[in-house]
């Protein structure tokens, strides 16, 4: 997909990789044989992100995500899941920092979109760990403290 966008004039601040994930999200959907499922919920807007992980000890064998969120949430979920699929868990923790770098300067709302994606992923890891420790838990849910419905700062602030 990136090759198809090579000659497209990008809007200011948008790189081809971000556009590719917007046009064709990767790893979107439900993973039937997941052994770690995490949900992050914004109670104010009812936006959620679900991460499905298929983990083999310390490696992410497969990954999918789903959301009812905005395009920023979809792009971040797609880029992040694509970056860590097939990688070790240690790499995935560092990938959170790398994905923020790739995205560049984020608005306050985009920062919350990123936070809900990463919280969902971490909830899936917690679900996997809880099950490994004998818990009977279908999924692990976290409720977000920050809402996607944030007020943008005015330029004079």
N, C-alpha and C positions, 0 to 999 in steps of 0.2 A: 504494500500500500504506500510506503514512503516513496518508492520510485515513481508512482503515479503523481505524487504531489511535488515532484522535483521542480517543475516549471511554474507552479502556481504561486502567485504573489500572495505572501502571507500577510494577514492583518498585523498591525504593529503589536508586538508582545506575544504573538502566537507562533510557536515553532511547529515544523512539520510533524513531529512525533505526537504532539498534543492533538493536532488536527486529525491525524490518522486514527487515534484512539477515540476521538469524538465521532468520526464517521463510521468506524467499525470496532466497537468495543470488544476486547478480548476477554475470554474466561467468564462471560456473562451467563448466568443461569443457575440451575440447581445441580449439585453433585450428589448423586444417589447413594454412593458408598462412602460418604464423608465420615470421618471419625473425630471430627472437631467442628462444631457449628457455633458461631458467635453472632449475636445481634447487638447493634448499637441503635438506640432509639432516642430521637429528639421528641420529647413529650409535647413540646409547645406546637410543633408543626406536624407531628406524627411521621416525619421522615425517618426512614430506617435504612440500614445497610446490613445484609446478612453475608457472612463469609463462611464458605464450606471448605474444609481442609481434609485432605487425605494424607496423613502423616505416617512415615515409617521411621520410627525412633527420632532422629534429628534432621530428617529431610522432608521437604514438601513434595510429595509425589504428584499431587494434583490439587488444583485450587479453582474455585468458582466463587462468584459473588452475585448478589442481586440487590436492587435498591428501588425505592419509589422516589428517589431524590432527583435533584437537578442535574443538568449536563456536566457541571463541574464534579459532582460526586461520581458520576459514571466514568468520566475521563480519569480521575484519580484512582478509582477502583480498578479500572482496566490497566492503567500503566503500572500500578503497584503489583497487581496479581501477575501480570506478564513478567515483571522484573524478578519475582521471587519463585515462580513455578519451577520446580525441579532443583531448587537450591536448598542449602542447609539452613536451619533456623537461625544460626548466628549471622549469616549473610542477610537474612530477611530483616533482622533488627536494624542492621546498618542501612538497609535499603530505604527505610523510612526517611532518613536524612538525605539520601541521594535523590529520592523522588521530589522532595521539597526543593532541592537545588535545581532539578530539571524543570520544574514548573515555574521557577523564577519568583518574582514578587507577586504575592497573593493578596487579594482584598480580604477584609475581615470575614466576609461571608465564605470565601474560598478556603480560608484557614479552618473554619468550622466544618466545611465539607471534608477537608483532609482529615481533620480530627475524628469525625464519625467513621470514616473508612478505616483508619488505623485502630480505633477503639473496637470496631467489629472484628478485625483480624486478631487483636489481642484477646478478645472474648472467646474466639474460636480456639486459640491456644489454651486458654484457661479451661474450656470445656473438655478438650483432649486430656489435659492433666487431671482434671476432676474424675473423668471416667477411668483413667489409668489407676487412680487411687481408690477405685471402688464405688464412686458416686453413681447414682442412677439419675443422670441428668441428660435430657434430650438436647438441650442447647444452653448456652450461657448468655445472659442478657445484661447489658449495661445501659443505664439511662444517662444521657449526656447532660452535663451541667450547663454547657453553652448551647444556644439554639442557632439554627441556620438562619433564623429570622433576626439578623443583627442589623443595627442601624449603622450605616456608613458614616464615618467621620467627615465633617465639613472641612473644606480646605483651609479655613481660617482657624481651625482648632489646633 
